[in-house]
């Protein structure tokens, strides 16, 4: 009985769960999580000074760089290159109404703002007060003051959008709360707290938020769902549940641009650092409301 309980929680449960899910690949995947996480340098479109960077990974994103300031704006935002790819795949149009449902720390939000060419209405939502304040700082450091009036920072439960603001947005980015196994593996406190039940509970929350995102979308609108989890429960299985229960309302969007990175899953794409070097882990899938 004791061994059975150990297989569902803590370090032993974590190891058992992911080794069973990933099989022979788990060893290399776990090893890649313990190596130093190397971030990329994404150029700030609104920065007017000289860029100091090199080793372009994807357009406008570099392996090496230096964050400098000019006219109170910073030159680069340091983030995972896969996060840039995810945000760019939402493809919001200039002048559209866009919701970033779980926006902090703000790197993807900046990408959306640039994709919109600073025109339209961009709602950045973050439930946590501390993370919301960090989001405000990011906007002030990277967006020109005269362009910030299209950005609306809110602090609501993401589920409220589907309940109270139906058919409101043209595009929604849902970078959902998730297990974050890379972080968990490198923090003994969180590794001790890990349980199979937690990843199942997170999958339930993700499904609820995704349903809310679909409700707040206009007809023909698109939602891009992403997590930094490697648990299929939180990735493809969430999408499978949505398609099963709401298949008459939504459809998969297949024209995702991965810039030569990523691996296809049943419904989406996943970026994993054992194959991509410094990129990932990150999962994405795009849905359109019929």
C-alpha positions as CSV (number, residue, x, y, z in Angstrom):
1,X,0.0,0.0,0.0
2,X,2.9,2.3,0.9
3,X,4.6,1.7,-2.5
4,X,1.4,2.3,-4.3
5,X,0.9,5.7,-2.6
6,X,4.5,6.7,-3.4
7,X,3.9,6.1,-7.0
8,X,1.3,8.9,-7.1
9,X,3.1,11.7,-5.3
10,X,6.4,13.3,-4.4
11,X,9.7,12.6,-6.2
12,X,8.9,8.9,-6.6
13,X,5.5,9.6,-8.0
14,X,6.9,12.3,-10.3
15,X,9.5,9.9,-11.7
16,X,7.0,7.1,-12.1
17,X,4.3,9.2,-13.8
18,X,6.6,10.8,-16.4
19,X,8.8,7.8,-17.1
20,X,5.6,5.9,-17.9
21,X,4.3,8.7,-20.1
22,X,7.5,9.3,-22.0
23,X,9.1,5.9,-21.9
24,X,12.7,5.7,-23.1
25,X,12.8,9.4,-23.9
26,X,12.2,10.4,-20.3
27,X,15.9,10.1,-19.3
28,X,17.1,12.6,-22.0
29,X,14.1,14.9,-21.4
30,X,14.7,15.0,-17.6
31,X,18.4,15.6,-18.2
32,X,17.6,18.6,-20.4
33,X,15.4,20.1,-17.6
34,X,18.3,20.1,-15.2
35,X,20.6,22.0,-17.5
36,X,20.9,25.8,-17.3
37,X,17.8,27.4,-19.0
38,X,19.0,29.7,-21.8
39,X,16.7,32.4,-22.7
40,X,16.5,34.3,-26.0
41,X,16.6,38.0,-26.7
42,X,13.5,39.4,-28.5
43,X,13.9,42.8,-30.1
44,X,11.5,45.5,-29.0
45,X,10.0,47.0,-32.1
46,X,9.5,50.4,-30.5
47,X,13.1,50.7,-29.3
48,X,14.9,53.5,-31.2
49,X,18.5,52.9,-30.2
50,X,21.1,50.4,-31.4
51,X,20.5,46.7,-30.9
52,X,23.3,44.6,-29.4
53,X,22.6,40.9,-30.3
54,X,23.7,37.9,-32.4
55,X,22.7,34.4,-33.4
56,X,19.2,34.9,-34.8
57,X,17.0,31.9,-33.9
58,X,13.8,33.2,-35.5
59,X,13.1,36.6,-37.0
60,X,13.8,39.3,-34.4
61,X,14.8,36.8,-31.7
62,X,18.5,36.1,-30.8
63,X,20.5,33.6,-28.9
64,X,22.7,36.3,-27.4
65,X,22.1,39.9,-26.6
66,X,22.3,42.9,-24.2
67,X,19.4,44.7,-22.8
68,X,19.9,48.5,-23.2
69,X,17.7,51.5,-22.7
70,X,16.8,54.5,-24.9
71,X,14.1,57.1,-24.2
72,X,13.0,55.0,-21.2
73,X,12.3,51.9,-23.3
74,X,14.3,48.6,-23.2
75,X,15.8,47.1,-26.2
76,X,15.1,43.4,-25.7
77,X,12.7,41.2,-23.7
78,X,14.4,38.1,-22.5
79,X,12.2,35.0,-22.8
80,X,11.9,31.5,-24.2
81,X,12.0,31.6,-28.0
82,X,9.1,29.1,-28.1
83,X,7.0,31.6,-26.2
84,X,7.5,34.1,-29.1
85,X,6.5,31.4,-31.6
86,X,3.4,30.7,-29.6
87,X,2.3,34.3,-29.3
88,X,3.0,35.0,-33.0
89,X,0.7,32.1,-34.0
90,X,-2.3,33.8,-32.6
91,X,-1.9,36.3,-35.4
92,X,-4.2,39.1,-34.2
93,X,-4.9,41.7,-36.9
94,X,-4.4,45.4,-36.5
95,X,-7.4,47.0,-34.9
96,X,-8.8,43.8,-33.5
97,X,-10.0,43.2,-29.9
98,X,-7.7,40.7,-28.2
99,X,-7.6,39.0,-24.7
100,X,-4.5,37.6,-23.1
101,X,-6.3,35.7,-20.4
102,X,-3.4,34.8,-18.1
103,X,-1.0,37.5,-19.2
104,X,1.9,37.8,-16.6
105,X,4.8,38.1,-16.8
106,X,4.0,39.8,-20.1
107,X,6.4,38.6,-22.8
108,X,3.7,37.1,-25.0
109,X,1.6,40.2,-24.4
110,X,4.3,42.4,-25.9
111,X,4.4,40.1,-29.0
112,X,0.6,40.5,-29.4
113,X,0.8,44.3,-29.1
114,X,3.4,44.3,-31.9
115,X,1.4,42.0,-34.0
116,X,-1.6,44.4,-33.6
117,X,0.8,47.2,-34.7
118,X,-0.3,49.1,-31.6
119,X,-3.9,49.4,-32.9
120,X,-7.1,48.0,-31.5
121,X,-7.9,46.9,-27.9
122,X,-5.6,44.6,-26.0
123,X,-6.9,43.3,-22.6
124,X,-4.2,41.9,-20.4
125,X,-5.7,39.8,-17.6
126,X,-3.9,38.5,-14.6
127,X,-5.6,37.2,-11.4
128,X,-2.6,37.5,-9.1
129,X,-2.1,41.0,-7.7
130,X,1.7,40.7,-7.6
131,X,2.0,39.3,-11.1
132,X,-0.4,42.0,-12.3
133,X,1.9,44.7,-11.0
134,X,4.9,43.1,-12.7
135,X,2.8,43.1,-15.9
136,X,2.3,46.9,-15.5
137,X,6.0,47.4,-15.2
138,X,6.7,45.3,-18.3
139,X,4.3,47.5,-20.3
140,X,5.9,50.7,-19.0
141,X,9.4,49.4,-19.9
142,X,8.6,48.2,-23.5
143,X,5.6,50.2,-24.8
144,X,5.8,53.9,-25.7
145,X,3.6,56.0,-23.4
146,X,1.6,57.5,-26.2
147,X,0.6,53.9,-27.4
148,X,-0.5,52.5,-24.0
149,X,-4.1,53.6,-24.2
150,X,-5.1,50.6,-26.2
151,X,-3.9,48.3,-23.4
152,X,-6.3,47.5,-20.6
153,X,-4.9,45.6,-17.6
154,X,-7.4,43.7,-15.5
155,X,-7.3,41.3,-12.6
156,X,-10.3,38.9,-13.0
157,X,-10.7,35.2,-12.8
158,X,-10.4,34.0,-16.4
159,X,-13.6,32.0,-16.1
160,X,-15.6,35.2,-15.7
161,X,-15.0,36.2,-19.3
162,X,-17.1,33.4,-20.6
163,X,-19.8,34.0,-18.1
164,X,-20.0,37.8,-18.4
165,X,-18.5,38.8,-21.8
166,X,-19.8,36.4,-24.4
167,X,-18.9,37.0,-28.1
168,X,-16.6,39.9,-27.1
169,X,-13.1,39.2,-28.6
170,X,-11.7,38.5,-32.0
171,X,-8.6,36.6,-30.6
172,X,-7.8,35.0,-27.2
173,X,-4.4,33.8,-26.0
174,X,-4.7,31.3,-23.1
175,X,-1.3,30.5,-21.7
176,X,-2.8,28.4,-18.9
177,X,-1.6,27.7,-15.4
178,X,0.2,24.3,-15.5
179,X,2.4,21.8,-13.8
180,X,5.7,23.4,-15.1
181,X,7.7,20.3,-14.7
182,X,11.0,22.0,-15.5
183,X,10.6,24.3,-12.5
184,X,9.2,21.5,-10.4
185,X,12.1,19.2,-11.0
186,X,14.6,21.9,-10.0
187,X,12.9,22.9,-6.8
188,X,12.8,20.3,-4.1
189,X,9.9,22.0,-2.3
190,X,7.7,21.7,-5.3
191,X,8.9,18.3,-6.2
192,X,7.9,17.0,-2.8
193,X,4.5,18.6,-3.2
194,X,3.9,17.1,-6.7
195,X,1.1,14.6,-7.1
196,X,-0.8,12.9,-9.9
197,X,-4.0,14.5,-8.5
198,X,-2.5,18.0,-9.0
199,X,-1.9,17.5,-12.7
200,X,-5.4,16.2,-13.1
201,X,-6.8,19.1,-11.2
202,X,-4.9,21.5,-13.3
203,X,-6.3,19.8,-16.4
204,X,-9.7,20.5,-15.1
205,X,-8.9,24.2,-14.6
206,X,-7.4,24.4,-18.0
207,X,-10.5,22.9,-19.6
208,X,-12.7,25.4,-17.7
209,X,-10.5,28.4,-18.8
210,X,-10.5,27.2,-22.4
211,X,-14.3,26.9,-22.4
212,X,-14.4,30.4,-21.1
213,X,-12.1,31.6,-23.8
214,X,-14.3,30.0,-26.5
215,X,-17.5,31.6,-25.0
216,X,-15.9,35.1,-25.0
217,X,-14.8,34.7,-28.6
218,X,-16.9,36.1,-31.5
219,X,-18.0,33.7,-34.2
220,X,-15.0,33.0,-36.4
221,X,-12.6,34.1,-33.6
222,X,-9.6,32.1,-32.6
223,X,-8.0,31.0,-29.4
224,X,-4.4,29.8,-29.0
225,X,-4.0,27.4,-26.0
226,X,-0.6,26.9,-24.5
227,X,1.1,25.4,-21.5
228,X,4.7,24.8,-20.4
229,X,3.7,21.3,-19.2
230,X,4.8,18.0,-20.7
231,X,1.8,16.1,-19.3
232,X,-0.5,15.0,-22.0
233,X,-3.3,15.4,-19.5
234,X,-2.8,19.1,-19.6
235,X,-2.1,19.3,-23.4
236,X,-3.7,17.1,-26.0
237,X,-6.2,15.6,-23.5
238,X,-7.6,19.0,-22.7
239,X,-8.1,19.7,-26.4
240,X,-9.6,16.2,-27.0
241,X,-12.2,16.9,-24.2
242,X,-13.1,20.2,-25.8
243,X,-13.5,18.7,-29.3
244,X,-15.6,15.8,-27.8
245,X,-17.9,18.1,-25.9
246,X,-18.0,21.1,-28.1
247,X,-17.0,19.7,-31.5
248,X,-20.0,21.3,-33.2
249,X,-18.8,24.8,-32.0
250,X,-15.1,24.6,-32.6
251,X,-12.5,23.4,-35.1
252,X,-8.8,22.9,-35.1
253,X,-6.6,25.4,-36.9
254,X,-3.7,23.7,-38.7
255,X,-1.7,26.6,-40.3
256,X,0.7,27.1,-37.4
257,X,4.1,28.5,-38.2
258,X,6.8,26.8,-36.0
259,X,9.8,28.3,-37.8
260,X,11.4,24.9,-38.2
261,X,11.1,24.0,-34.5
262,X,8.7,21.8,-32.5
263,X,7.1,18.3,-32.8
264,X,3.6,17.5,-33.9
265,X,1.3,15.9,-31.4
266,X,-2.2,14.6,-32.1
267,X,-3.8,18.1,-31.9
268,X,-1.0,20.6,-31.5
269,X,2.8,21.2,-31.4
270,X,5.2,20.8,-28.5
271,X,8.7,22.3,-28.1
272,X,11.0,20.2,-26.0
273,X,14.6,21.1,-24.9
274,X,16.1,17.6,-25.4
275,X,15.6,18.1,-29.1
276,X,15.5,21.9,-29.5
277,X,18.4,22.9,-27.2
278,X,17.3,26.0,-25.3
279,X,13.7,26.1,-26.6
280,X,10.8,24.8,-24.5
281,X,9.1,23.0,-22.9
282,X,6.0,24.6,-24.4
283,X,2.8,23.2,-26.0
284,X,0.4,25.0,-28.3
285,X,-2.8,24.3,-30.1
286,X,-5.1,26.7,-32.0
287,X,-8.9,26.5,-32.2
288,X,-11.5,28.5,-34.2
289,X,-15.0,29.2,-33.0
290,X,-17.4,28.2,-35.8
